[in-house]
Amino acid sequence: MDKKSVLIVDDSSLARMMVRKIFATRFTEWTLIEAKDGEEALSLSDGSLHLALLDFNMPGMNGIELAEKLMVKHPSLAVYLVTANIQERMHQRAESMGIGFIKKPIAESKIADILQQVA
């Protein structure tokens, strides 16, 4: 069975570390690709991706703008915005694009639910 890969994009190194710890202890069959912003994420996402966990508020491009570009590059990619606060208008736009939401701080149980859906 091929390893599945998850792209984690967050300008907070602490947020990335927390998600990395969850995957390292519980979901070791997943390969992690980490980026600090949208530009880095796009440059690292050349291979096969199965899941993207994207911060919404980042310098440069926000999570929805990044999601649009990633979804063109990887049409079957499951995309989730990971955010503490999002405006209703943005929430509706993301939902219409098929993007899910995870409230920060991210819980291990929420990642488990998502991975079951993606698998």
C-alpha positions as CSV (number, residue, x, y, z in Angstrom):
1,M,0.0,0.0,0.0
2,D,1.4,3.4,-1.0
3,K,1.8,6.0,1.7
4,K,-0.7,8.8,1.5
5,S,0.6,12.4,1.7
6,V,-0.8,15.4,3.6
7,L,0.2,19.0,2.9
8,I,0.2,21.2,6.1
9,V,0.4,24.9,5.4
10,D,0.6,27.3,8.3
11,D,2.7,30.4,8.9
12,S,2.9,29.4,12.6
13,S,5.7,26.9,13.2
14,L,3.9,26.0,16.5
15,A,0.7,25.1,14.7
16,R,2.7,23.0,12.2
17,M,4.5,21.3,15.0
18,M,1.3,20.4,16.8
19,V,-0.1,18.7,13.6
20,R,3.2,17.0,12.9
21,K,3.2,15.5,16.4
22,I,-0.4,14.1,15.9
23,F,0.6,12.5,12.7
24,A,4.0,11.2,14.1
25,T,2.3,9.5,17.0
26,R,-1.0,8.3,15.6
27,F,-1.0,8.4,11.8
28,T,2.5,7.2,10.9
29,E,1.3,5.7,7.5
30,W,1.0,9.3,6.2
31,T,3.8,11.3,4.7
32,L,3.9,14.9,5.8
33,I,4.8,17.9,3.6
34,E,5.0,21.2,5.5
35,A,5.0,24.7,4.1
36,K,5.0,28.1,5.9
37,D,3.0,29.9,3.2
38,G,1.1,29.5,-0.1
39,E,4.1,30.0,-2.4
40,E,6.2,27.4,-0.6
41,A,3.2,25.0,-0.6
42,L,2.8,25.3,-4.4
43,S,6.5,24.6,-5.0
44,L,6.4,21.5,-2.7
45,S,3.1,20.1,-4.1
46,D,4.4,18.5,-7.3
47,G,3.9,14.9,-6.2
48,S,0.8,13.0,-5.4
49,L,-1.3,14.7,-2.6
50,H,-4.3,13.2,-0.8
51,L,-5.1,15.8,1.9
52,A,-4.3,19.5,2.5
53,L,-4.7,21.2,5.8
54,L,-4.4,25.0,5.2
55,D,-4.3,27.9,7.5
56,F,-6.6,30.7,6.4
57,N,-4.7,33.8,7.6
58,M,-1.3,33.7,6.1
59,P,1.0,36.4,4.6
60,G,0.7,36.6,0.8
61,M,-2.1,34.3,-0.3
62,N,-4.8,33.2,2.1
63,G,-6.0,29.6,2.5
64,I,-8.8,29.9,0.0
65,E,-6.6,31.4,-2.7
66,L,-4.1,28.6,-2.1
67,A,-6.9,26.0,-2.1
68,E,-8.1,27.2,-5.5
69,K,-4.6,26.7,-7.0
70,L,-4.0,23.3,-5.3
71,M,-7.4,22.0,-6.4
72,V,-6.5,22.8,-10.1
73,K,-3.2,21.0,-9.7
74,H,-4.7,18.1,-7.7
75,P,-8.4,17.6,-8.7
76,S,-9.0,14.8,-6.2
77,L,-7.4,16.6,-3.3
78,A,-9.4,16.8,0.0
79,V,-8.9,20.4,1.3
80,Y,-9.6,21.7,4.8
81,L,-9.1,25.2,6.1
82,V,-7.8,25.2,9.7
83,T,-8.7,28.4,11.4
84,A,-9.7,30.0,14.7
85,N,-12.0,32.6,13.1
86,I,-13.6,32.9,9.7
87,Q,-16.2,35.3,8.4
88,E,-19.6,33.8,7.3
89,R,-19.1,35.1,3.7
90,M,-15.7,33.3,3.4
91,H,-17.2,30.2,5.0
92,Q,-19.9,30.1,2.4
93,R,-17.4,30.6,-0.5
94,A,-15.2,27.8,0.8
95,E,-18.1,25.4,1.3
96,S,-19.3,26.1,-2.3
97,M,-15.8,25.0,-3.4
98,G,-16.0,21.8,-1.4
99,I,-13.5,22.9,1.3
100,G,-14.0,21.6,4.8
101,F,-13.3,23.4,8.1
102,I,-11.4,22.5,11.2
103,K,-11.4,24.8,14.2
104,K,-8.1,25.7,15.8
105,P,-6.5,24.3,17.9
106,I,-6.8,21.1,15.8
107,A,-7.8,18.0,17.7
108,E,-6.5,14.5,17.1
109,S,-10.1,13.2,16.9
110,K,-10.9,15.7,14.1
111,I,-7.9,14.5,12.1
112,A,-8.9,10.9,12.6
113,D,-12.4,11.7,11.3
114,I,-11.0,13.4,8.2
115,L,-8.5,10.6,7.5
116,Q,-11.3,8.1,7.5
117,Q,-13.2,10.1,4.9
118,V,-10.1,10.5,2.7
119,A,-9.0,6.9,2.9
